Amino acid sequence: MVVVPNLASFGPAVPRASFREAARAGFGAFVGLGLAGLFVLTPGVDLELGLYLVAPFGASSVLLFAVPNSPLAQPWSAIVGNIVAGLVGVAVSLAVGDPTLRIALSVGLAISATILCRALHPPAGAVAMTAAMSPDAVRELGFLFAFTPIGLGSGVLVLVAIAYGRLTGRHYPFRQFDDPNRHGTRDAGPMERLGLSEEELVDILERYRQSFNLGVEDLARLVGAAELRAAAHRAGPTTAADVMSRNLVTVGADTPVSEVADLFRRHRFTALPVVGPGDRYLGVIFQLHLVDRAREDALRLNRGFGPAMRRLIDRGRTGPVRAADIMGVAGPRGTPQTPLGALLPMMSDSDVDAVPILARDRIVGIVTRTDLIGALARSSLR
């Protein structure tokens, strides 16, 4: 019996990505390869640019800048994997004369060697192939080829990827299972408190042959997110409109921070939306924003935190700090139709205590952690 594959299996397997994410990855590769080209062009060696800014660097850039969470994109895999493949390629080029055998043997041995070194990196196969296809140039450099341009260029790409990831909000290298959480303590993050040990998570990855595609930390976070979503399903089809606060206290962009502090104290809020004309949403102020600004002023003015906070909220201060100066503008937000299951992860593993609810660009409500706890408590009683 012949099984005909589903035609849908020939379509895209990668989820749809935003234009912003595509531009972020492409620009990162542009910067990384540009800087790598500056570093790997060794003076005094009469070789073409093509051998130095080698094609495998382009493949490495895809992993480092487009899928930085992949185990195959991590620094050890990128640097050690490419170097090991370079050494294998040079060794085979020096020992084997037949071009076809040389290329096939270089790539095959490079794959085996990088797996044994726990440094599998798909572009490493192209590194070995590059060496095997350029025997004359490789003989001139010898085993130095594995370290420059290959090792040096790979190292530059990794350093650029680390800096670029931090600048664009991506975490590279990926998190380790026992890394401190965002508060600097050893407790696992809320999304990762599964009751599963690192060994059990590793066993799951190995059993399903996914250890090359997913890290233990990422698996923990994905399982945690799935559990949160399942919990939301048990709560029923609850949406933001069902739990949000509607009678909002808001401030304008020019509201002095002293007045913002008074509102926090009077209403016991943890968040205040900042709005423009017609309730157009501009941002949100959390109490933590006041603390952060006072701390920055204390360090900048070389004074204690207490005096800096008093100065920040001083009503008689000349040129007072305004709400627009401290508000956050990049946090999560939802709509009245946003399901509870989507709101849970927004606040479970982030610095926000509340999610503004918008209808187009107008704020119509806000959902706090207290609102979510109340909704889950009610659902547990049904």
C-alpha contacts under 8 A as a table, 3 or more apart, distances in Angstrom:
res1	aa1	res2	aa2	distance
5	P	9	S	7.16
6	N	9	S	5.59
6	N	10	F	7.78
7	L	10	F	5.62
7	L	11	G	7.46
8	A	11	G	5.34
9	S	12	P	7.82
9	S	13	A	7.73
12	P	15	P	7.64
17	A	21	E	6.49
17	A	22	A	6.94
18	S	21	E	5.29
18	S	22	A	6.42
19	F	22	A	5.07
19	F	23	A	6.08
20	R	23	A	5.14
20	R	24	R	6.05
21	E	24	R	4.95
21	E	25	A	6.25
22	A	25	A	5.35
22	A	26	G	6.16
22	A	66	A	7.84
23	A	26	G	5.11
23	A	27	F	5.91
24	R	27	F	5.41
24	R	28	G	6.12
24	R	65	F	7.97
24	R	168	T	7.69
25	A	28	G	5.16
25	A	29	A	6.36
25	A	62	V	7.76
25	A	65	F	4.96
25	A	66	A	4.93
26	G	29	A	5.23
26	G	30	F	6.30
26	G	65	F	7.51
26	G	66	A	7.76
27	F	30	F	4.94
27	F	31	V	6.25
28	G	31	V	5.20
28	G	32	G	6.01
28	G	65	F	5.95
28	G	161	A	7.31
28	G	164	Y	6.73
29	A	32	G	5.00
29	A	33	L	5.93
29	A	58	G	7.77
29	A	61	S	5.36
29	A	62	V	7.16
29	A	65	F	6.21
30	F	33	L	5.49
30	F	34	G	6.03
31	V	34	G	5.12
31	V	35	L	6.21
31	V	160	V	7.75
32	G	35	L	5.34
32	G	36	A	6.04
32	G	61	S	7.43
32	G	156	V	7.35
32	G	157	L	5.25
32	G	160	V	5.66
32	G	161	A	7.15
33	L	36	A	4.87
33	L	37	G	5.95
33	L	53	L	7.96
33	L	57	F	7.37
33	L	58	G	7.49
33	L	61	S	7.61
33	L	157	L	6.92
34	G	37	G	5.20
34	G	38	L	6.60
35	L	38	L	5.15
35	L	39	F	6.52
35	L	156	V	7.21
35	L	157	L	7.85
36	A	39	F	5.22
36	A	40	V	6.08
36	A	53	L	7.48
36	A	153	G	5.22
36	A	154	S	7.83
36	A	156	V	5.59
36	A	157	L	6.30
37	G	40	V	5.50
37	G	41	L	6.27
37	G	52	Y	7.67
37	G	53	L	5.79
37	G	153	G	7.58
38	L	41	L	6.06
39	F	42	T	7.35
39	F	152	L	7.53
39	F	153	G	7.03
39	F	156	V	7.71
40	V	52	Y	6.22
40	V	53	L	7.07
40	V	148	T	6.56
40	V	149	P	5.17
40	V	152	L	6.53
40	V	153	G	5.84
41	L	49	L	7.36
41	L	52	Y	6.32
41	L	53	L	7.83
41	L	149	P	7.67
42	T	45	V	6.33
47	L	51	L	7.06
47	L	52	Y	7.82
47	L	137	A	7.43
48	E	51	L	5.88
48	E	52	Y	7.08
49	L	52	Y	5.15
49	L	53	L	5.94
50	G	53	L	5.55
50	G	54	V	5.71
50	G	55	A	7.70
51	L	54	V	5.14
52	Y	149	P	5.47
52	Y	150	I	7.90
53	L	57	F	6.99
53	L	149	P	7.39
53	L	153	G	7.79
54	V	57	F	5.80
54	V	58	G	7.73
54	V	127	V	7.93
54	V	130	T	7.76
54	V	150	I	8.00
55	A	58	G	5.48
55	A	59	A	7.11
55	A	126	A	7.64
56	P	59	A	5.03
56	P	60	S	6.19
56	P	123	P	5.15
56	P	124	A	7.10
56	P	126	A	5.48
56	P	127	V	5.78
57	F	60	S	4.92
57	F	61	S	6.10
57	F	123	P	7.38
57	F	153	G	7.55
57	F	154	S	7.11
58	G	61	S	5.06
58	G	62	V	6.61
59	A	62	V	5.24
59	A	63	L	6.87
59	A	122	P	7.90
59	A	123	P	5.51
60	S	63	L	5.33
60	S	64	L	6.14
60	S	73	A	7.53
60	S	78	A	7.07
60	S	122	P	7.91
60	S	123	P	5.76
60	S	154	S	7.92
61	S	64	L	5.06
61	S	65	F	5.75
61	S	66	A	7.63
61	S	157	L	7.25
62	V	65	F	5.66
62	V	66	A	5.33
62	V	67	V	7.11
63	L	66	A	5.50
63	L	67	V	5.00
63	L	68	P	6.03
63	L	70	S	7.44
63	L	72	L	7.49
63	L	73	A	5.25
64	L	67	V	6.09
64	L	68	P	4.84
64	L	73	A	5.36
64	L	74	Q	7.52
64	L	157	L	7.84
64	L	158	V	7.17
64	L	161	A	6.16
65	F	68	P	5.78
65	F	161	A	6.37
65	F	165	G	7.93
67	V	70	S	5.79
67	V	73	A	7.22
68	P	73	A	5.78
68	P	74	Q	7.17
68	P	170	R	7.95
68	P	171	H	7.64
68	P	172	Y	6.07
68	P	173	P	7.19
68	P	174	F	7.30
69	N	73	A	7.02
69	N	74	Q	7.65
69	N	171	H	7.63
69	N	172	Y	6.99
69	N	173	P	7.36
69	N	174	F	5.51
69	N	214	L	7.61
69	N	215	G	7.64
69	N	218	D	7.92
70	S	73	A	5.28
70	S	74	Q	6.97
70	S	174	F	7.98
70	S	212	F	7.68
70	S	213	N	5.75
70	S	214	L	5.90
70	S	215	G	7.07
71	P	74	Q	5.53
71	P	77	S	7.64
71	P	211	S	7.79
71	P	212	F	5.89
71	P	213	N	6.03
71	P	214	L	6.04
71	P	215	G	5.93
72	L	77	S	5.85
72	L	78	A	7.27
72	L	119	A	7.57
72	L	120	L	6.10
72	L	121	H	5.13
72	L	122	P	7.36
72	L	212	F	6.40
72	L	213	N	7.09
73	A	77	S	6.31
73	A	78	A	5.98
73	A	121	H	6.88
74	Q	77	S	5.42
74	Q	78	A	6.07
74	Q	172	Y	7.76
74	Q	173	P	5.87
74	Q	174	F	7.24
75	P	78	A	5.08
75	P	79	I	5.86
75	P	80	V	7.87
75	P	158	V	6.14
75	P	173	P	6.95
76	W	79	I	5.53
76	W	80	V	5.41
76	W	81	G	7.09
76	W	119	A	6.09
77	S	80	V	5.61
77	S	81	G	4.90
77	S	82	N	7.60
77	S	118	R	7.22
77	S	119	A	3.97
77	S	120	L	5.60
77	S	121	H	5.40
78	A	81	G	5.46
78	A	82	N	6.00
78	A	119	A	7.29
78	A	121	H	5.90
78	A	124	A	7.98
78	A	154	S	6.48
78	A	158	V	7.51
79	I	82	N	5.41
79	I	83	I	6.19
79	I	151	G	6.01
79	I	154	S	5.35
79	I	155	G	6.00
79	I	158	V	7.84
80	V	83	I	5.08
80	V	84	V	5.95
80	V	119	A	6.14
80	V	151	G	7.68
81	G	84	V	5.29
81	G	85	A	6.14
81	G	114	T	5.48
81	G	117	C	7.81
81	G	119	A	4.72
81	G	120	L	5.82
81	G	121	H	5.66
81	G	124	A	5.89
82	N	85	A	5.12
82	N	86	G	6.06
82	N	121	H	7.19
82	N	123	P	7.27
82	N	124	A	4.66
82	N	127	V	6.45
82	N	146	A	7.62
82	N	150	I	6.55
82	N	151	G	6.78
82	N	154	S	7.31
83	I	86	G	4.94
83	I	87	L	6.24
83	I	124	A	7.98
83	I	146	A	5.02
83	I	147	F	6.33
83	I	150	I	6.26
83	I	151	G	5.44
84	V	87	L	5.15
84	V	88	V	6.23
84	V	110	A	7.08
84	V	113	A	7.13
84	V	114	T	6.61
84	V	146	A	7.35
85	A	88	V	5.04
85	A	89	G	6.01
85	A	106	S	8.00
85	A	107	V	7.89
85	A	110	A	4.82
85	A	111	I	7.71
85	A	113	A	7.56
85	A	114	T	7.12
85	A	124	A	5.45
85	A	125	G	6.72
85	A	127	V	6.08
85	A	128	A	5.10
85	A	146	A	7.67
86	G	89	G	5.06
86	G	90	V	6.17
86	G	124	A	7.67
86	G	127	V	5.83
86	G	128	A	5.38
86	G	131	A	6.87
86	G	143	F	7.81
86	G	145	F	6.80
86	G	146	A	4.38
86	G	147	F	7.95
86	G	150	I	7.00
87	L	90	V	5.27
87	L	91	A	6.13
87	L	128	A	7.93
87	L	143	F	6.11
87	L	145	F	7.81
87	L	146	A	5.43
88	V	91	A	5.17
88	V	92	V	6.17
88	V	106	S	6.26
88	V	109	L	6.94
88	V	110	A	5.95
88	V	128	A	6.57
89	G	92	V	5.31
89	G	93	S	6.07
89	G	106	S	5.07
89	G	107	V	7.53
89	G	110	A	7.40
89	G	127	V	7.42
89	G	128	A	4.28
89	G	129	M	6.79
89	G	130	T	7.81
89	G	131	A	5.19
89	G	132	A	5.72
90	V	93	S	5.01
90	V	94	L	6.21
90	V	128	A	7.63
90	V	131	A	5.94
90	V	132	A	7.05
90	V	135	P	7.99
90	V	138	V	6.55
90	V	139	R	7.72
90	V	142	G	6.66
90	V	143	F	6.16
90	V	145	F	7.65
90	V	146	A	7.81
91	A	94	L	5.30
91	A	95	A	6.37
91	A	143	F	7.75
92	V	95	A	5.08
92	V	96	V	5.73
92	V	102	R	6.31
92	V	105	L	7.31
92	V	106	S	6.00
92	V	132	A	7.27
93	S	96	V	5.60
93	S	97	G	7.17
93	S	102	R	6.32
93	S	106	S	7.93
93	S	131	A	7.04
93	S	132	A	5.39
93	S	135	P	5.78
93	S	138	V	7.76
93	S	139	R	7.94
94	L	97	G	7.82
94	L	135	P	7.59
94	L	139	R	7.06
96	V	99	P	7.88
96	V	101	L	7.41
96	V	102	R	5.62
97	G	102	R	6.75
98	D	101	L	5.50
98	D	102	R	5.86
99	P	102	R	4.99
99	P	103	I	6.14
99	P	132	A	7.52
99	P	133	M	7.37
100	T	103	I	5.38
100	T	104	A	6.21
101	L	104	A	5.26
101	L	105	L	5.82
102	R	105	L	5.34
102	R	106	S	6.00
102	R	132	A	5.98
103	I	106	S	5.20
103	I	107	V	6.34
103	I	128	A	7.76
103	I	129	M	5.63
103	I	132	A	5.18
103	I	133	M	6.76
104	A	107	V	5.46
104	A	108	G	6.14
104	A	129	M	7.92
105	L	108	G	5.17
105	L	109	L	5.94
106	S	109	L	5.42
106	S	110	A	5.97
106	S	128	A	5.53
106	S	129	M	6.38
106	S	132	A	6.65
107	V	110	A	5.05
107	V	111	I	6.23
107	V	125	G	5.16
107	V	126	A	7.43
107	V	128	A	5.56
107	V	129	M	5.93
108	G	111	I	5.33
108	G	112	S	6.50
108	G	125	G	7.91
109	L	112	S	5.15
109	L	113	A	5.99
110	A	113	A	5.07
110	A	114	T	6.02
110	A	124	A	7.17
110	A	125	G	6.24
110	A	128	A	6.51
111	I	114	T	5.39
111	I	115	I	6.24
111	I	120	L	7.10
111	I	124	A	7.68
111	I	125	G	6.46
112	S	115	I	5.28
112	S	116	L	6.28
113	A	116	L	5.17
113	A	117	C	6.20
114	T	117	C	4.94
114	T	118	R	6.07
114	T	119	A	4.85
114	T	120	L	4.85
114	T	121	H	7.46
115	I	118	R	4.98
115	I	119	A	5.86
115	I	120	L	5.11
116	L	119	A	7.53
117	C	120	L	7.67
120	L	124	A	7.63
120	L	212	F	7.97
121	H	124	A	5.44
121	H	125	G	7.78
122	P	125	G	5.91
122	P	126	A	7.61
123	P	126	A	5.11
123	P	127	V	6.41
124	A	127	V	4.83
124	A	128	A	6.40
125	G	128	A	5.31
125	G	129	M	6.23
126	A	129	M	4.82
126	A	130	T	5.93
127	V	130	T	5.09
127	V	131	A	6.41
127	V	150	I	7.84
128	A	131	A	5.24
128	A	132	A	6.26
129	M	132	A	5.00
129	M	133	M	6.08
130	T	133	M	5.19
130	T	134	S	6.29
131	A	134	S	5.32
131	A	135	P	6.42
131	A	138	V	6.21
132	A	135	P	5.82
134	S	137	A	5.61
134	S	138	V	6.06
135	P	138	V	5.01
135	P	139	R	5.96
136	D	139	R	5.22
136	D	140	E	6.55
137	A	140	E	5.22
137	A	141	L	6.65
138	V	141	L	5.17
138	V	142	G	5.57
138	V	143	F	7.94
138	V	145	F	6.66
139	R	142	G	4.91
141	L	144	L	5.56
141	L	145	F	5.59
142	G	145	F	6.03
143	F	146	A	5.71
143	F	147	F	7.53
144	L	147	F	5.33
144	L	148	T	6.01
145	F	148	T	5.17
145	F	149	P	5.97
145	F	150	I	6.42
146	A	149	P	6.83
146	A	150	I	5.14
146	A	151	G	5.98
147	F	150	I	5.29
147	F	151	G	4.19
147	F	152	L	6.01
148	T	151	G	5.55
148	T	152	L	5.24
148	T	153	G	7.06
149	P	152	L	5.52
149	P	153	G	5.53
150	I	153	G	5.33
150	I	154	S	6.01
151	G	154	S	5.18
151	G	155	G	6.08
152	L	155	G	5.13
152	L	156	V	6.27
153	G	156	V	5.15
153	G	157	L	6.29
154	S	157	L	5.13
154	S	158	V	6.24
155	G	158	V	5.12
155	G	159	L	6.23
156	V	159	L	5.16
156	V	160	V	6.17
157	L	160	V	5.17
157	L	161	A	6.05
158	V	161	A	4.96
158	V	162	I	6.20
159	L	162	I	5.17
159	L	163	A	6.36
160	V	163	A	5.21
160	V	164	Y	5.83
161	A	164	Y	5.01
161	A	165	G	5.77
161	A	172	Y	7.16
162	I	165	G	5.23
162	I	166	R	6.45
162	I	171	H	7.98
162	I	172	Y	5.45
162	I	173	P	6.73
163	A	166	R	5.34
163	A	167	L	6.33
164	Y	167	L	5.05
164	Y	168	T	6.12
165	G	168	T	5.23
165	G	169	G	5.92
165	G	170	R	4.53
165	G	171	H	5.91
165	G	172	Y	5.87
166	R	169	G	5.33
166	R	170	R	5.88
166	R	171	H	6.55
166	R	172	Y	7.50
167	L	170	R	7.76
171	H	174	F	5.82
171	H	175	R	7.40
172	Y	175	R	7.72
174	F	215	G	7.91
175	R	179	D	6.54
175	R	217	E	6.11
175	R	218	D	7.73
176	Q	179	D	5.26
176	Q	216	V	7.37
176	Q	217	E	5.73
177	F	198	E	6.87
177	F	216	V	6.30
177	F	217	E	4.77
178	D	186	R	7.23
178	D	188	A	7.81
179	D	186	R	7.08
180	P	183	H	7.46
180	P	184	G	5.13
180	P	185	T	5.18
180	P	186	R	4.79
180	P	187	D	7.12
180	P	188	A	7.63
181	N	184	G	5.32
181	N	185	T	5.70
181	N	186	R	6.29
181	N	187	D	6.59
181	N	188	A	6.32
181	N	189	G	5.94
182	R	185	T	7.61
182	R	189	G	7.95
188	A	191	M	7.94
188	A	192	E	5.82
188	A	193	R	5.86
189	G	192	E	5.30
189	G	193	R	6.50
189	G	349	D	6.68
190	P	193	R	5.66
190	P	224	G	7.79
190	P	348	S	6.03
190	P	349	D	6.13
191	M	194	L	7.84
191	M	220	A	7.49
191	M	221	R	5.42
191	M	222	L	7.89
191	M	223	V	7.88
191	M	224	G	4.44
191	M	225	A	5.97
191	M	228	L	7.89
191	M	345	P	7.69
191	M	348	S	6.92
191	M	349	D	6.55
192	E	220	A	5.15
192	E	221	R	5.17
192	E	223	V	7.53
192	E	224	G	5.26
193	R	196	L	7.84
193	R	224	G	7.11
194	L	220	A	7.40
194	L	223	V	7.81
194	L	224	G	6.56
196	L	200	E	6.07
196	L	201	L	6.69
197	S	200	E	5.21
197	S	201	L	6.38
198	E	201	L	5.14
198	E	202	V	6.15
198	E	216	V	7.00
199	E	202	V	5.06
199	E	203	D	6.14
200	E	203	D	4.98
200	E	204	I	6.35
201	L	204	I	5.10
201	L	205	L	6.41
201	L	216	V	6.14
201	L	219	L	7.33
201	L	220	A	7.42
202	V	205	L	5.14
202	V	206	E	6.18
202	V	211	S	7.55
202	V	216	V	6.28
203	D	206	E	5.11
203	D	207	R	5.90
204	I	207	R	5.13
204	I	208	Y	6.29
205	L	208	Y	5.44
205	L	209	R	5.84
205	L	210	Q	4.87
205	L	211	S	5.02
205	L	214	L	7.60
205	L	216	V	7.82
206	E	209	R	4.72
206	E	210	Q	6.10
206	E	211	S	5.65
207	R	210	Q	7.80
209	R	212	F	7.60
210	Q	213	N	5.20
210	Q	214	L	6.11
211	S	214	L	5.64
211	S	215	G	6.75
212	F	215	G	7.88
214	L	218	D	6.56
214	L	219	L	6.72
215	G	218	D	5.25
215	G	219	L	6.24
216	V	219	L	5.11
216	V	220	A	6.27
217	E	220	A	5.11
217	E	221	R	6.31
218	D	221	R	5.07
218	D	222	L	6.10
219	L	222	L	5.08
219	L	223	V	6.09
220	A	223	V	5.28
220	A	224	G	6.09
221	R	224	G	5.02
221	R	225	A	6.10
222	L	225	A	5.04
222	L	226	A	6.14
223	V	226	A	5.00
223	V	227	E	6.19
224	G	227	E	5.08
224	G	228	L	6.28
225	A	228	L	5.09
225	A	229	R	6.23
225	A	345	P	6.75
226	A	229	R	5.07
226	A	230	A	6.10
227	E	230	A	4.98
227	E	231	A	6.10
228	L	231	A	5.02
228	L	232	A	6.27
228	L	341	G	6.82
228	L	344	L	6.84
228	L	345	P	7.11
229	R	232	A	5.01
229	R	233	H	6.33
229	R	341	G	4.90
229	R	342	A	7.31
229	R	344	L	7.83
230	A	233	H	5.01
230	A	234	R	6.43
230	A	341	G	7.75
231	A	234	R	5.13
231	A	235	A	6.47
231	A	341	G	7.55
232	A	235	A	4.95
232	A	236	G	6.76
232	A	340	L	5.97
232	A	341	G	4.56
232	A	344	L	7.89
233	H	236	G	5.23
233	H	237	P	6.88
233	H	341	G	6.93
234	R	379	S	7.76
235	A	238	T	6.83
235	A	375	A	7.95
235	A	376	L	6.52
235	A	379	S	5.15
235	A	380	S	7.49
236	G	379	S	7.74
237	P	339	P	6.89
237	P	340	L	7.70
238	T	242	D	6.29
238	T	243	V	7.96
238	T	339	P	5.89
238	T	340	L	5.61
239	T	242	D	5.41
239	T	243	V	7.09
239	T	336	P	6.70
239	T	337	Q	5.57
239	T	338	T	5.44
239	T	339	P	4.17
239	T	340	L	5.20
240	A	243	V	5.49
240	A	244	M	5.61
240	A	334	G	7.64
240	A	335	T	6.97
240	A	336	P	5.03
240	A	337	Q	6.13
240	A	338	T	5.51
240	A	339	P	6.15
240	A	340	L	6.28
240	A	343	L	7.80
240	A	357	I	7.43
240	A	367	V	6.93
241	A	244	M	5.58
241	A	335	T	7.98
241	A	336	P	4.53
241	A	337	Q	6.52
241	A	338	T	7.94
241	A	365	G	7.95
243	V	367	V	6.78
243	V	371	D	6.02
243	V	372	L	7.30
243	V	375	A	6.79
244	M	357	I	7.84
244	M	365	G	5.68
244	M	366	I	5.25
244	M	367	V	4.57
244	M	368	T	7.59
244	M	371	D	6.82
245	S	248	L	6.82
245	S	365	G	5.31
245	S	366	I	5.34
245	S	367	V	6.28
246	R	364	V	6.31
246	R	365	G	4.54
246	R	366	I	6.90
247	N	365	G	7.45
248	L	365	G	6.76
248	L	366	I	7.74
249	V	272	L	6.83
249	V	273	P	7.53
250	T	272	L	5.78
250	T	273	P	5.13
250	T	274	V	5.82
250	T	275	V	6.67
251	V	255	T	6.17
251	V	260	V	7.50
251	V	272	L	7.03
251	V	273	P	6.50
251	V	274	V	4.99
251	V	275	V	6.23
251	V	323	A	7.59
252	G	255	T	5.31
252	G	274	V	5.36
252	G	275	V	5.25
252	G	276	G	6.05
252	G	323	A	7.04
253	A	274	V	6.08
253	A	275	V	6.68
253	A	276	G	6.90
253	A	282	L	7.79
253	A	322	R	6.71
253	A	323	A	5.17
253	A	324	A	4.69
254	D	322	R	5.24
254	D	323	A	5.93
254	D	324	A	6.54
255	T	259	E	6.74
255	T	260	V	7.15
255	T	322	R	5.44
255	T	323	A	5.41
256	P	259	E	5.50
256	P	260	V	6.63
256	P	320	P	6.11
256	P	321	V	5.83
256	P	322	R	4.42
256	P	323	A	6.05
257	V	260	V	4.79
257	V	261	A	6.14
257	V	312	L	7.17
257	V	313	I	5.82
257	V	320	P	7.30
257	V	321	V	5.73
257	V	322	R	5.38
257	V	323	A	5.76
258	S	261	A	5.17
258	S	262	D	6.39
258	S	312	L	7.22
258	S	313	I	4.05
258	S	314	D	6.15
258	S	315	R	5.92
259	E	262	D	4.98
259	E	263	L	6.29
259	E	313	I	7.83
260	V	263	L	5.15
260	V	264	F	6.35
260	V	272	L	7.96
260	V	323	A	7.38
261	A	264	F	5.11
261	A	265	R	6.28
261	A	313	I	7.00
262	D	265	R	5.11
262	D	266	R	6.01
263	L	266	R	5.04
263	L	267	H	5.91
263	L	268	R	7.78
263	L	269	F	7.74
264	F	267	H	5.60
264	F	268	R	5.34
264	F	269	F	5.22
264	F	270	T	6.85
264	F	271	A	7.82
264	F	272	L	7.91
264	F	287	Q	7.63
265	R	268	R	5.39
265	R	269	F	7.52
269	F	272	L	7.25
270	T	286	F	5.75
270	T	287	Q	5.75
270	T	353	D	6.83
270	T	354	A	7.91
271	A	284	V	6.71
271	A	285	I	5.56
271	A	286	F	4.46
271	A	287	Q	6.59
271	A	353	D	7.10
271	A	354	A	6.66
272	L	284	V	5.67
272	L	285	I	5.17
272	L	286	F	6.56
273	P	281	Y	7.41
273	P	282	L	7.72
273	P	283	G	6.04
273	P	284	V	4.24
273	P	285	I	6.24
273	P	356	P	7.49
274	V	281	Y	6.40
274	V	282	L	5.46
274	V	283	G	5.13
274	V	284	V	5.36
274	V	285	I	7.16
274	V	323	A	7.29
274	V	324	A	7.70
274	V	327	M	7.49
275	V	279	D	5.31
275	V	280	R	5.29
275	V	281	Y	4.69
275	V	282	L	5.16
275	V	283	G	7.09
275	V	363	I	7.91
276	G	279	D	5.60
276	G	280	R	4.94
276	G	281	Y	6.45
276	G	282	L	6.55
277	P	280	R	5.93
278	G	362	R	7.41
279	D	362	R	5.43
279	D	363	I	6.16
280	R	361	D	5.62
280	R	362	R	4.38
280	R	363	I	6.41
281	Y	358	L	7.65
281	Y	361	D	5.89
281	Y	362	R	5.33
281	Y	363	I	5.47
282	L	329	V	6.85
283	G	327	M	5.81
283	G	328	G	5.44
283	G	329	V	4.56
283	G	330	A	7.87
284	V	327	M	5.31
284	V	328	G	5.36
284	V	329	V	6.67
284	V	356	P	7.89
285	I	289	H	6.31
285	I	323	A	7.54
285	I	326	I	6.97
285	I	327	M	4.62
285	I	328	G	6.11
286	F	289	H	5.39
286	F	290	L	7.42
286	F	327	M	7.65
286	F	352	V	7.59
286	F	353	D	7.51
287	Q	290	L	5.47
287	Q	291	V	6.75
288	L	291	V	5.00
288	L	292	D	6.07
289	H	292	D	5.10
289	H	293	R	6.13
289	H	326	I	6.16
289	H	327	M	7.02
289	H	328	G	7.98
290	L	293	R	5.23
290	L	294	A	6.16
290	L	326	I	7.33
291	V	294	A	5.21
291	V	295	R	6.14
291	V	309	M	7.64
292	D	295	R	5.10
292	D	296	E	6.19
293	R	296	E	5.09
293	R	297	D	6.20
293	R	326	I	7.12
294	A	297	D	5.08
294	A	298	A	6.09
294	A	305	F	6.47
294	A	308	A	5.36
294	A	309	M	4.99
294	A	312	L	6.57
295	R	298	A	5.00
295	R	299	L	6.31
295	R	305	F	5.94
295	R	308	A	7.24
295	R	309	M	7.90
296	E	299	L	5.27
296	E	300	R	6.05
297	D	300	R	4.99
297	D	301	L	5.80
297	D	302	N	7.97
297	D	308	A	6.03
298	A	301	L	5.35
298	A	302	N	5.57
298	A	303	R	4.90
298	A	304	G	5.60
298	A	305	F	5.43
298	A	307	P	7.81
298	A	308	A	5.27
299	L	302	N	5.05
299	L	303	R	6.70
303	R	307	P	6.89
303	R	308	A	6.78
304	G	307	P	5.67
304	G	308	A	6.31
305	F	308	A	5.06
305	F	309	M	6.13
306	G	309	M	5.21
306	G	310	R	6.26
307	P	310	R	5.09
307	P	311	R	6.10
308	A	311	R	5.11
308	A	312	L	6.12
309	M	312	L	4.96
309	M	313	I	6.43
310	R	313	I	5.48
310	R	314	D	5.87
311	R	314	D	5.08
311	R	317	R	7.26
312	L	320	P	7.55
312	L	321	V	6.94
314	D	317	R	5.42
314	D	320	P	7.87
315	R	320	P	7.63
317	R	320	P	5.61
321	V	325	D	6.46
322	R	325	D	5.35
322	R	326	I	7.27
323	A	326	I	5.70
323	A	327	M	5.98
324	A	327	M	5.44
328	G	331	G	6.66
331	G	352	V	7.38
331	G	355	V	7.95
332	P	346	M	6.55
332	P	355	V	6.17
332	P	356	P	7.63
333	R	355	V	5.24
333	R	356	P	5.11
333	R	357	I	5.95
333	R	358	L	7.21
334	G	337	Q	7.93
334	G	338	T	5.82
334	G	343	L	7.69
334	G	355	V	6.79
334	G	356	P	6.35
334	G	357	I	4.77
334	G	358	L	6.15
335	T	338	T	5.24
335	T	357	I	4.92
335	T	358	L	5.02
335	T	359	A	6.02
336	P	357	I	6.22
336	P	358	L	7.07
336	P	359	A	7.17
338	T	342	A	6.61
338	T	343	L	7.29
339	P	342	A	5.51
339	P	343	L	6.76
340	L	343	L	5.07
340	L	344	L	6.30
340	L	372	L	7.86
341	G	344	L	5.54
341	G	345	P	7.50
342	A	345	P	6.31
342	A	346	M	6.98
343	L	346	M	5.23
343	L	347	M	6.85
343	L	355	V	7.70
344	L	347	M	5.77
344	L	348	S	6.02
344	L	372	L	7.47
345	P	348	S	4.92
345	P	349	D	6.34
346	M	349	D	6.69
346	M	350	S	6.59
346	M	352	V	7.88
346	M	355	V	7.77
347	M	350	S	5.49
347	M	351	D	7.32
347	M	352	V	5.88
347	M	353	D	6.37
347	M	354	A	7.09
347	M	355	V	7.74
347	M	369	R	7.09
352	V	355	V	7.30
353	D	368	T	5.92
353	D	369	R	5.91
354	A	366	I	6.62
354	A	367	V	5.43
354	A	368	T	4.08
354	A	369	R	6.17
355	V	366	I	5.72
355	V	367	V	5.25
355	V	368	T	6.43
356	P	363	I	6.78
356	P	365	G	6.29
356	P	366	I	4.45
356	P	367	V	6.47
357	I	363	I	5.81
357	I	364	V	5.90
357	I	365	G	5.00
357	I	366	I	5.25
357	I	367	V	7.18
358	L	361	D	6.00
358	L	362	R	5.37
358	L	363	I	4.41
358	L	364	V	5.62
358	L	365	G	7.06
359	A	362	R	5.34
359	A	363	I	6.33
359	A	364	V	6.46
363	I	366	I	7.93
367	V	371	D	5.97
367	V	372	L	7.27
368	T	371	D	5.10
368	T	372	L	6.55
369	R	372	L	5.07
369	R	373	I	6.20
370	T	373	I	5.12
370	T	374	G	6.14
371	D	374	G	5.17
371	D	375	A	6.22
372	L	375	A	5.07
372	L	376	L	6.20
373	I	376	L	5.21
373	I	377	A	6.04
374	G	377	A	5.06
374	G	378	R	6.19
375	A	378	R	5.23
375	A	379	S	6.28
376	L	379	S	5.08
376	L	380	S	6.26
377	A	380	S	5.22
377	A	381	L	6.74
378	R	381	L	5.37
378	R	382	R	6.91
379	S	382	R	5.42
